[in-house]
Amino acid sequence: MWTRRPRGLAGLPGPHLVSLGLLLSPHASSAQQHANGASPHAGDPVAPRLPAASPLIDVRVHAADREFEIVLGPVSLPAGGPHLRPQVQLAELPVAGWMHGFSWRMRDREGNPLPDRLLHHVNVIDPDNRELFSAVPRRILAAGRETKSELLPGVLGYPLVPGTRVLVSAMFAPLPDASHDEAFLHVRLPYTPFEDPGFVEPVDVYPFYLDVMGPVGEKEFPLPPGTHGMSWEGSPAVDGRILGVGGHLHDYGEWIRLEDVTAGKVIWETGPEVDGEGRTVGVPTSRLWWRGGVRIRKDHVYRISVQYSNPLGHPAPDGGMGAIGGIIIAADEDWPAFRRDHPDYVQDLRNTLEKPNEVAHGHGHGHASGSGRGG
C-alpha cells in the first residue's frame, strides 16, 4: 500500500520553478460544452457504471525514460468527414510516482507523425477523486490543438499510485482533403518514481478547475449584442496555495477573474490574447510561485467571473465561456470523504459518459476502427 506524507510549500526550492506550467489547461470537455438538456437519468442517485476494458485504449510504461503514455486508437478519419467522438475509455495507470505534465502527438500505426489538426481535444478525468471546489470527478488534464504540452519542473508533481483509474474523453477532426484510416492519439506523461525521487523529492500538487456556469451541466451561454457577464461562487475543500493559473475565453471576451469574496480581494485577472482580427487565440497563464503562491482557505468564498462585449448586431455564433484551470499545493490535511452518491458527482459522470453517445447517435459522428495497437 502506498502511503506518503505530502510535502508543503516550505519544502519547495524556489530557484527550480522558472518553467512552471499547468497540469490542467482549462478546455471544457465535449460533454460539458454540449450538455444541452437534462440527462434522461437526471435525479437518479446511483452513479453510472464506468466503461469496461476496451482494445481502443492502451497504457505503456517507458521506465528508462521515466515516462508513460496513454494511447487511444485506432480511429478512422475519412477526408471531409464529421467530427469523431469515440466512446469514453477507462484506463488504469500502472505507475507509482509524481506526474509532471503531458505532451501529445497524433500518429499512424507505425508511429509516424500525423497532422496535429486531427485532434480537437482530449480530457483525462479521475473518477475516484473529487475536484477542489466541487464534488465532481477530478479533471487531471485537458488539451486541445492549441495546447501541445504543459510541463511542470521536476520539483512539482501530481501523485499517482498503481491502479489509478482515469477516463479518457476525446474528439477528433478529420481533415477536408486527406483520409487517415488508422490514427492514434499518444499522450506522453513524464513522471518521477516514488522509490527513486533523486536529489529533491517532488512536492505534491493538484489540478483544479472552475467554470462560471458551475461544476455541472452546460458550459456555454448565449451571447447577445452588448456587454454581459457570468459568475459562480464556491469554497475549496482544503486550504492551500495556488501556484499557477490560466483561463479559457471565446471571442469578444474582455476579462476573466478569480477573487476572494470573503476577503474582498482579486486573486487573478487577465484578458484574452487576440489576433489581428480581434479573435481570441488564447489566455495568458500566470506563475504565482514568485510570491509563494496565493493562499486559499476552505472557510472563504471565491468567485470566478467573466465579462464579454459583443459588437455584432446578432448573438455571437460561438456564445460565451469562462473557465479557469490551475495547480495548488494543498495543506497537510485530508481531503473530504469522497462520495459517489453526491448528486453533482452522479450527474457530472453521467454527462461525461452519456452525452458523447447521444451526440454520436443523433448526428452520425464517425466511428472507431476495429481493434489493435499502433505506434
VOPAGU-2260 file (C-alpha; in pm, 1 decimal, decimal comma):
REM VOPAGU-2260
SITE   aa  ch    i         X         Y         Z
SITE  MET   A    0       0,0       0,0       0,0
SITE  TRP   A    1     135,2     338,2     -97,2
SITE  THR   A    2     122,0     588,3     186,8
SITE  ARG   A    3     315,7     910,4     174,9
SITE  ARG   A    4     311,2    1236,4     366,4
SITE  PRO   A    5     255,6    1533,7     130,5
SITE  ARG   A    6     528,0    1794,9     135,4
SITE  GLY   A    7     419,3    2151,4     198,6
SITE  LEU   A    8     528,1    2476,6      43,1
SITE  ALA   A    9     806,4    2523,1     296,9
SITE  GLY   A   10     997,4    2238,9     131,5
SITE  LEU   A   11     981,5    2390,9    -214,2
SITE  PRO   A   12    1314,8    2511,9    -353,8
SITE  GLY   A   13    1219,3    2830,6    -538,6
SITE  PRO   A   14    1504,0    2852,6    -795,6
SITE  HIS   A   15    1373,7    2541,8    -973,7
SITE  LEU   A   16    1036,6    2696,8   -1057,9
SITE  VAL   A   17    1139,7    2901,7   -1358,7
SITE  SER   A   18     945,4    2678,5   -1601,6
SITE  LEU   A   19     623,0    2635,0   -1408,5
SITE  GLY   A   20     339,3    2507,9   -1627,6
SITE  LEU   A   21     -16,2    2395,5   -1557,7
SITE  LEU   A   22    -122,4    2033,5   -1524,5
SITE  LEU   A   23    -466,1    2136,6   -1634,6
SITE  SER   A   24    -547,4    2354,5   -1934,8
SITE  PRO   A   25    -897,5    2492,6   -1885,3
SITE  HIS   A   26   -1052,4    2349,4   -2200,0
SITE  ALA   A   27   -1403,5    2224,4   -2122,5
SITE  SER   A   28   -1485,3    1868,4   -2225,0
SITE  SER   A   29   -1721,9    1798,7   -2510,0
SITE  ALA   A   30   -1973,2    1657,3   -2265,4
SITE  GLN   A   31   -1963,6    1982,0   -2071,1
SITE  GLN   A   32   -1985,1    2207,2   -2374,5
SITE  HIS   A   33   -2272,6    2019,6   -2535,5
SITE  ALA   A   34   -2474,7    1909,3   -2233,1
SITE  ASN   A   35   -2793,0    2058,7   -2376,7
SITE  GLY   A   36   -3092,2    1945,4   -2175,5
SITE  ALA   A   37   -3108,0    1711,3   -1881,6
SITE  SER   A   38   -2982,6    1356,5   -1890,8
SITE  PRO   A   39   -3266,9    1101,6   -1914,5
SITE  HIS   A   40   -3135,3     973,7   -1578,8
SITE  ALA   A   41   -3141,6    1314,8   -1407,8
SITE  GLY   A   42   -3227,5    1269,6   -1042,5
SITE  ASP   A   43   -3105,9     909,1   -1031,2
SITE  PRO   A   44   -2892,6     885,2    -712,3
SITE  VAL   A   45   -2684,0     595,8    -844,6
SITE  ALA   A   46   -2367,4     677,9   -1037,2
SITE  PRO   A   47   -2338,9     509,7   -1378,2
SITE  ARG   A   48   -2102,3     222,2   -1426,8
SITE  LEU   A   49   -1760,9     303,7   -1564,8
SITE  PRO   A   50   -1672,7     167,2   -1910,1
SITE  ALA   A   51   -1541,9    -186,4   -1947,8
SITE  ALA   A   52   -1194,2    -266,3   -2075,5
SITE  SER   A   53   -1154,6    -182,7   -2444,1
SITE  PRO   A   54    -896,6    -254,4   -2716,3
SITE  LEU   A   55    -913,4     115,8   -2810,8
SITE  ILE   A   56    -709,4     221,6   -2504,9
SITE  ASP   A   57    -358,9     119,7   -2400,9
SITE  VAL   A   58    -113,6     238,4   -2133,7
SITE  ARG   A   59     258,0     189,1   -2196,1
SITE  VAL   A   60     533,3     247,5   -1942,1
SITE  HIS   A   61     879,1     359,1   -2058,1
SITE  ALA   A   62    1057,7     320,5   -1725,7
SITE  ALA   A   63    1403,2     400,6   -1862,0
SITE  ASP   A   64    1275,9     736,3   -1987,3
SITE  ARG   A   65    1064,7     798,1   -1675,6
SITE  GLU   A   66     757,6     837,5   -1891,5
SITE  PHE   A   67     435,5     655,2   -1955,8
SITE  GLU   A   68     185,8     711,4   -2233,4
SITE  ILE   A   69    -184,3     669,3   -2293,8
SITE  VAL   A   70    -261,8     555,4   -2648,5
SITE  LEU   A   71    -613,3     590,3   -2790,5
SITE  GLY   A   72    -699,3     430,0   -3123,2
SITE  PRO   A   73    -720,4     330,0   -3395,1
SITE  VAL   A   74    -982,7     571,8   -3519,7
SITE  SER   A   75   -1088,9     614,7   -3881,8
SITE  LEU   A   76   -1094,0     976,1   -4001,1
SITE  PRO   A   77   -1219,9     996,7   -4362,7
SITE  ALA   A   78   -1149,5    1312,3   -4560,8
SITE  GLY   A   79   -1417,8    1573,4   -4509,8
SITE  GLY   A   80   -1596,6    1359,5   -4253,6
SITE  PRO   A   81   -1775,1    1483,9   -3942,2
SITE  HIS   A   82   -1605,3    1518,5   -3605,4
SITE  LEU   A   83   -1549,9    1184,1   -3435,3
SITE  ARG   A   84   -1616,4    1138,2   -3065,4
SITE  PRO   A   85   -1531,7     778,5   -2964,0
SITE  GLN   A   86   -1681,1     616,2   -2658,2
SITE  VAL   A   87   -1522,8     740,7   -2336,5
SITE  GLN   A   88   -1246,2     497,7   -2240,6
SITE  LEU   A   89   -1129,8     374,8   -1898,4
SITE  ALA   A   90    -759,1     312,7   -1835,2
SITE  GLU   A   91    -555,9     206,8   -1531,5
SITE  LEU   A   92    -220,7     374,6   -1473,1
SITE  PRO   A   93      41,7     123,1   -1354,6
SITE  VAL   A   94     292,6     374,1   -1216,2
SITE  ALA   A   95     379,1     489,8    -864,6
SITE  GLY   A   96     520,1     838,1    -871,2
SITE  TRP   A   97     473,0    1206,5    -943,0
SITE  MET   A   98     338,8    1309,0   -1284,2
SITE  HIS   A   99     493,5    1627,3   -1425,1
SITE  GLY   A  100     253,1    1724,4   -1702,3
SITE  PHE   A  101     196,0    1597,3   -2054,9
SITE  SER   A  102     258,3    1627,3   -2427,3
SITE  TRP   A  103      71,7    1469,5   -2717,0
SITE  ARG   A  104     101,4    1373,8   -3084,2
SITE  MET   A  105    -115,6    1210,5   -3347,1
SITE  ARG   A  106      49,2     906,9   -3511,0
SITE  ASP   A  107     -25,5     622,6   -3751,2
SITE  ARG   A  108       4,7     252,3   -3669,0
SITE  GLU   A  109     378,8     253,5   -3742,2
SITE  GLY   A  110     436,0     551,3   -3513,7
SITE  ASN   A  111     483,3     808,8   -3788,3
SITE  PRO   A  112     356,0    1159,9   -3707,9
SITE  LEU   A  113      16,7    1266,4   -3840,3
SITE  PRO   A  114    -115,9    1625,2   -3858,2
SITE  ASP   A  115    -189,5    1759,9   -3512,7
SITE  ARG   A  116    -504,8    1921,3   -3655,7
SITE  LEU   A  117    -668,2    1578,1   -3636,7
SITE  LEU   A  118    -716,3    1623,1   -3261,2
SITE  HIS   A  119    -989,9    1858,8   -3148,3
SITE  HIS   A  120    -937,8    1796,0   -2775,6
SITE  VAL   A  121    -873,9    1530,7   -2511,8
SITE  ASN   A  122    -971,7    1525,3   -2143,8
SITE  VAL   A  123    -836,7    1294,0   -1871,5
SITE  ILE   A  124   -1058,0    1263,2   -1563,0
SITE  ASP   A  125   -1008,6    1077,4   -1233,7
SITE  PRO   A  126   -1347,1     923,1   -1135,8
SITE  ASP   A  127   -1217,5     818,8    -791,4
SITE  ASN   A  128   -1125,2    1162,1    -655,4
SITE  ARG   A  129   -1308,1    1493,1    -629,3
SITE  GLU   A  130   -1239,1    1839,2    -762,4
SITE  LEU   A  131   -1110,0    2113,0    -531,1
SITE  PHE   A  132   -1419,7    2335,8    -546,8
SITE  SER   A  133   -1689,1    2075,2    -608,6
SITE  ALA   A  134   -1776,3    1708,3    -562,2
SITE  VAL   A  135   -1746,6    1620,4    -933,9
SITE  PRO   A  136   -1475,9    1382,3   -1062,5
SITE  ARG   A  137   -1132,3    1544,9   -1071,3
SITE  ARG   A  138   -1004,8    1687,2   -1400,7
SITE  ILE   A  139    -640,2    1583,4   -1428,8
SITE  LEU   A  140    -555,9    1735,8   -1764,7
SITE  ALA   A  141    -712,0    1868,6   -2080,1
SITE  ALA   A  142    -558,8    1961,0   -2413,3
SITE  GLY   A  143    -674,7    2099,5   -2744,1
SITE  ARG   A  144    -493,0    2151,5   -3070,0
SITE  GLU   A  145    -366,3    2484,7   -2933,2
SITE  THR   A  146    -215,8    2310,1   -2628,5
SITE  LYS   A  147      78,6    2094,9   -2735,7
SITE  SER   A  148     218,0    2040,1   -2387,3
SITE  GLU   A  149     204,0    2155,8   -2027,3
SITE  LEU   A  150     507,2    2061,3   -1821,6
SITE  LEU   A  151     599,2    2116,3   -1458,5
SITE  PRO   A  152     953,5    2134,3   -1320,5
SITE  GLY   A  153    1081,9    1819,2   -1157,1
SITE  VAL   A  154    1024,0    1953,0    -805,5
SITE  LEU   A  155     645,0    1959,6    -856,1
SITE  GLY   A  156     425,4    1661,9    -939,4
SITE  TYR   A  157      77,5    1514,0    -921,9
SITE  PRO   A  158      98,7    1192,9    -712,5
SITE  LEU   A  159     -19,7     867,0    -871,6
SITE  VAL   A  160     -45,2     518,1    -722,2
SITE  PRO   A  161     -63,8     191,5    -919,2
SITE  GLY   A  162    -415,8     121,7   -1035,5
SITE  THR   A  163    -520,5     487,8   -1055,1
SITE  ARG   A  164    -818,1     487,9   -1292,1
SITE  VAL   A  165    -877,6     759,6   -1549,7
SITE  LEU   A  166   -1147,7     832,4   -1803,2
SITE  VAL   A  167   -1019,5     945,3   -2142,8
SITE  SER   A  168   -1262,2    1152,3   -2349,7
SITE  ALA   A  169   -1150,3    1275,7   -2690,4
SITE  MET   A  170   -1282,1    1434,2   -3008,2
SITE  PHE   A  171   -1112,2    1414,8   -3346,6
SITE  ALA   A  172   -1146,9    1642,2   -3650,9
SITE  PRO   A  173   -1094,4    1480,6   -3993,5
SITE  LEU   A  174    -914,1    1693,2   -4249,9
SITE  PRO   A  175   -1106,6    1815,6   -4555,5
SITE  ASP   A  176    -855,9    1681,6   -4809,2
SITE  ALA   A  177    -691,1    1371,4   -4656,2
SITE  SER   A  178    -812,0    1043,4   -4508,2
SITE  HIS   A  179    -649,7     860,4   -4219,2
SITE  ASP   A  180    -780,4     507,6   -4177,8
SITE  GLU   A  181    -588,2     425,3   -3860,7
SITE  ALA   A  182    -499,1     721,7   -3643,8
SITE  PHE   A  183    -376,2     705,4   -3285,3
SITE  LEU   A  184    -353,3     969,7   -3015,1
SITE  HIS   A  185     -40,8     937,3   -2798,5
SITE  VAL   A  186     -40,5    1130,0   -2469,3
SITE  ARG   A  187     301,9    1112,1   -2302,9
SITE  LEU   A  188     334,7    1182,9   -1931,3
SITE  PRO   A  189     674,6    1221,5   -1760,9
SITE  TYR   A  190     695,2    1104,3   -1400,9
SITE  THR   A  191     934,9    1054,5   -1109,4
SITE  PRO   A  192     908,3     715,1    -933,8
SITE  PHE   A  193     835,1     721,6    -560,2
SITE  GLU   A  194    1119,2     476,4    -497,7
SITE  ASP   A  195    1376,8     686,6    -684,6
SITE  PRO   A  196    1294,9    1057,3    -643,2
SITE  GLY   A  197    1651,0    1175,9    -693,3
SITE  PHE   A  198    1820,1    1454,1    -500,9
SITE  VAL   A  199    1499,1    1650,6    -431,3
SITE  GLU   A  200    1168,7    1472,8    -368,3
SITE  PRO   A  201     888,6    1643,3    -564,6
SITE  VAL   A  202     619,3    1839,5    -384,9
SITE  ASP   A  203     261,0    1714,1    -427,5
SITE  VAL   A  204      45,2    1946,0    -638,3
SITE  TYR   A  205    -314,3    1906,1    -752,0
SITE  PRO   A  206    -504,2    2044,1   -1052,7
SITE  PHE   A  207    -823,7    2242,3   -1009,4
SITE  TYR   A  208   -1094,4    2363,4   -1243,5
SITE  LEU   A  209   -1358,0    2637,2   -1212,6
SITE  ASP   A  210   -1632,6    2744,7   -1453,1
SITE  VAL   A  211   -1860,7    3048,1   -1448,7
SITE  MET   A  212   -2154,2    2813,2   -1518,2
SITE  GLY   A  213   -2085,0    2598,4   -1213,5
SITE  PRO   A  214   -1948,4    2244,9   -1179,4
SITE  VAL   A  215   -2228,9    2052,1   -1354,4
SITE  GLY   A  216   -2411,5    2090,2   -1684,3
SITE  GLU   A  217   -2399,2    2339,7   -1969,0
SITE  LYS   A  218   -2075,1    2536,6   -2002,8
SITE  GLU   A  219   -2156,6    2766,6   -2294,2
SITE  PHE   A  220   -2401,4    3052,4   -2255,9
SITE  PRO   A  221   -2577,5    3270,7   -2516,3
SITE  LEU   A  222   -2403,2    3596,7   -2600,4
SITE  PRO   A  223   -2646,1    3857,9   -2743,1
SITE  PRO   A  224   -2523,9    4201,6   -2855,4
SITE  GLY   A  225   -2386,9    4424,4   -2581,9
SITE  THR   A  226   -2196,8    4371,6   -2257,7
SITE  HIS   A  227   -2275,1    4065,0   -2048,7
SITE  GLY   A  228   -2120,5    3884,8   -1754,0
SITE  MET   A  229   -2147,5    3549,8   -1576,3
SITE  SER   A  230   -2014,2    3425,8   -1242,6
SITE  TRP   A  231   -2016,3    3135,6    -996,2
SITE  GLU   A  232   -1911,9    3114,3    -630,6
SITE  GLY   A  233   -1780,4    2831,1    -416,7
SITE  SER   A  234   -1534,6    2728,2    -146,2
SITE  PRO   A  235   -1235,8    2491,2    -172,7
SITE  ALA   A  236   -1238,7    2155,5       2,5
SITE  VAL   A  237    -898,8    2220,4     166,4
SITE  ASP   A  238    -666,5    2507,3     242,5
SITE  GLY   A  239    -375,1    2554,2       8,4
SITE  ARG   A  240    -181,8    2785,3    -222,1
SITE  ILE   A  241    -237,4    2844,0    -593,3
SITE  LEU   A  242      93,8    2820,2    -780,9
SITE  GLY   A  243     -26,5    2875,4   -1135,5
SITE  VAL   A  244    -347,7    2966,3   -1313,8
SITE  GLY   A  245    -476,8    3013,0   -1668,3
SITE  GLY   A  246    -811,4    3063,8   -1837,9
SITE  HIS   A  247   -1036,1    2994,6   -2135,8
SITE  LEU   A  248   -1243,4    3253,8   -2323,8
SITE  HIS   A  249   -1431,0    3276,3   -2652,6
SITE  ASP   A  250   -1430,9    3566,3   -2897,9
SITE  TYR   A  251   -1536,4    3904,7   -2755,8
SITE  GLY   A  252   -1430,2    3814,5   -2403,3
SITE  GLU   A  253   -1295,5    4119,8   -2219,6
SITE  TRP   A  254   -1164,9    3966,5   -1897,5
SITE  ILE   A  255   -1180,2    3666,9   -1667,5
SITE  ARG   A  256   -1127,6    3699,6   -1293,4
SITE  LEU   A  257   -1082,0    3496,4    -974,0
SITE  GLU   A  258   -1146,8    3675,9    -646,4
SITE  ASP   A  259   -1166,9    3604,2    -275,8
SITE  VAL   A  260   -1516,9    3731,2    -193,8
SITE  THR   A  261   -1469,2    3691,2     181,4
SITE  ALA   A  262   -1151,9    3899,1     183,9
SITE  GLY   A  263   -1271,1    4139,8     -86,2
SITE  LYS   A  264    -957,3    4080,9    -294,1
SITE  VAL   A  265    -892,3    3996,5    -659,5
SITE  ILE   A  266    -654,9    3698,2    -682,6
SITE  TRP   A  267    -608,8    3689,6   -1058,9
SITE  GLU   A  268    -744,5    3871,4   -1362,1
SITE  THR   A  269    -646,7    3875,3   -1726,7
SITE  GLY   A  270    -776,7    3949,6   -2073,4
SITE  PRO   A  271    -751,7    3737,7   -2389,1
SITE  GLU   A  272    -472,7    3715,5   -2640,9
SITE  VAL   A  273    -616,7    3817,2   -2980,4
SITE  ASP   A  274    -507,5    3804,7   -3343,6
SITE  GLY   A  275    -508,8    4087,7   -3596,7
SITE  GLU   A  276    -882,5    4048,1   -3648,2
SITE  GLY   A  277    -958,0    4064,4   -3277,7
SITE  ARG   A  278   -1037,3    3693,8   -3244,0
SITE  THR   A  279    -936,6    3520,1   -2922,9
SITE  VAL   A  280    -638,3    3289,3   -2969,2
SITE  GLY   A  281    -551,6    3221,5   -2605,7
SITE  VAL   A  282    -545,2    3340,1   -2246,8
SITE  PRO   A  283    -218,5    3416,3   -2065,3
SITE  THR   A  284    -116,8    3193,1   -1776,1
SITE  SER   A  285      26,0    3335,1   -1454,4
SITE  ARG   A  286     304,1    3184,9   -1245,3
SITE  LEU   A  287     233,1    3283,8    -887,3
SITE  TRP   A  288     524,2    3095,9    -727,7
SITE  TRP   A  289     742,8    3406,6    -703,7
SITE  ARG   A  290     539,7    3524,0    -406,9
SITE  GLY   A  291     498,7    3179,3    -254,7
SITE  GLY   A  292     169,3    3122,1    -429,8
SITE  VAL   A  293    -166,7    3271,5    -337,3
SITE  ARG   A  294    -329,5    3135,6     -25,2
SITE  ILE   A  295    -681,9    2994,7     -45,5
SITE  ARG   A  296    -890,4    2895,9     255,9
SITE  LYS   A  297   -1177,7    2649,2     286,6
SITE  ASP   A  298   -1367,1    2893,9     508,8
SITE  HIS   A  299   -1361,2    3161,9     236,3
SITE  VAL   A  300   -1590,5    3203,0     -64,2
SITE  TYR   A  301   -1432,3    3252,7    -407,4
SITE  ARG   A  302   -1588,4    3384,6    -726,9
SITE  ILE   A  303   -1497,3    3319,5   -1087,3
SITE  SER   A  304   -1644,3    3577,8   -1323,6
SITE  VAL   A  305   -1618,5    3675,2   -1687,5
SITE  GLN   A  306   -1726,7    3970,9   -1900,0
SITE  TYR   A  307   -1798,3    3983,8   -2272,8
SITE  SER   A  308   -1874,4    4271,4   -2507,2
SITE  ASN   A  309   -2038,9    4152,6   -2829,1
SITE  PRO   A  310   -2016,0    4423,6   -3101,4
SITE  LEU   A  311   -2226,1    4228,5   -3350,4
SITE  GLY   A  312   -2586,8    4306,1   -3426,1
SITE  HIS   A  313   -2680,7    3947,4   -3350,3
SITE  PRO   A  314   -2581,7    3678,8   -3096,5
SITE  ALA   A  315   -2217,8    3569,8   -3117,7
SITE  PRO   A  316   -2204,1    3237,3   -3306,8
SITE  ASP   A  317   -1977,2    3065,2   -3052,6
SITE  GLY   A  318   -2154,3    3201,8   -2745,0
SITE  GLY   A  319   -1957,8    3268,4   -2427,6
SITE  MET   A  320   -1749,7    3058,0   -2190,2
SITE  GLY   A  321   -1539,2    3130,4   -1885,0
SITE  ALA   A  322   -1316,6    2868,8   -1723,8
SITE  ILE   A  323   -1006,3    2867,0   -1507,2
SITE  GLY   A  324    -756,7    2586,1   -1454,6
SITE  GLY   A  325    -451,7    2575,1   -1234,1
SITE  ILE   A  326    -246,0    2389,0    -976,6
SITE  ILE   A  327    -235,9    2411,2    -599,3
SITE  ILE   A  328     -29,6    2287,2    -310,5
SITE  ALA   A  329    -277,8    2156,8     -55,4
SITE  ALA   A  330    -221,0    2196,2     317,9
SITE  ASP   A  331    -114,4    1886,2     513,7
SITE  GLU   A  332    -464,8    1761,2     578,6
SITE  ASP   A  333    -704,5    1503,1     439,7
SITE  TRP   A  334    -947,8    1592,9     166,1
SITE  PRO   A  335   -1319,3    1541,6     247,2
SITE  ALA   A  336   -1454,6    1189,8     213,4
SITE  PHE   A  337   -1515,7    1100,3    -149,4
SITE  ARG   A  338   -1886,7    1037,3    -220,4
SITE  ARG   A  339   -2008,4     855,2    -529,7
SITE  ASP   A  340   -2369,4     927,1    -433,0
SITE  HIS   A  341   -2328,4    1304,5    -428,5
SITE  PRO   A  342   -2581,2    1446,1    -680,7
SITE  ASP   A  343   -2316,3    1660,6    -852,5
SITE  TYR   A  344   -2083,2    1361,2    -888,0
SITE  VAL   A  345   -2358,7    1141,5   -1029,1
SITE  GLN   A  346   -2484,2    1397,5   -1280,5
SITE  ASP   A  347   -2138,7    1507,3   -1394,0
SITE  LEU   A  348   -2028,9    1147,8   -1450,3
SITE  ARG   A  349   -2347,8    1082,9   -1646,1
SITE  ASN   A  350   -2280,3    1388,7   -1862,1
SITE  THR   A  351   -1924,7    1271,1   -1924,6
SITE  LEU   A  352   -2021,7     915,2   -2018,7
SITE  GLU   A  353   -2357,7     962,2   -2189,6
SITE  LYS   A  354   -2352,7    1290,7   -2377,3
SITE  PRO   A  355   -2092,6    1178,2   -2635,1
SITE  ASN   A  356   -2313,7     874,3   -2707,0
SITE  GLU   A  357   -2626,1    1089,0   -2750,1
SITE  VAL   A  358   -2448,1    1323,9   -2992,3
SITE  ALA   A  359   -2294,8    1035,2   -3185,8
SITE  HIS   A  360   -2631,0     860,1   -3222,8
SITE  GLY   A  361   -2812,3    1178,7   -3315,5
SITE  HIS   A  362   -2562,7    1319,8   -3565,1
SITE  GLY   A  363   -2374,1    1022,4   -3701,9
SITE  HIS   A  364   -2034,9    1120,6   -3565,5
SITE  GLY   A  365   -1783,3     883,4   -3718,7
SITE  HIS   A  366   -1664,7     556,3   -3572,4
SITE  ALA   A  367   -1368,1     386,3   -3413,9
SITE  SER   A  368   -1194,5     140,6   -3644,3
SITE  GLY   A  369   -1171,0    -206,6   -3500,2
SITE  SER   A  370    -908,0    -321,2   -3253,9
SITE  GLY   A  371    -535,9    -338,1   -3236,6
SITE  ARG   A  372    -240,5    -133,1   -3117,9
SITE  GLY   A  373     -41,6     119,7   -3313,6
SITE  GLY   A  374     257,6     346,1   -3277,9
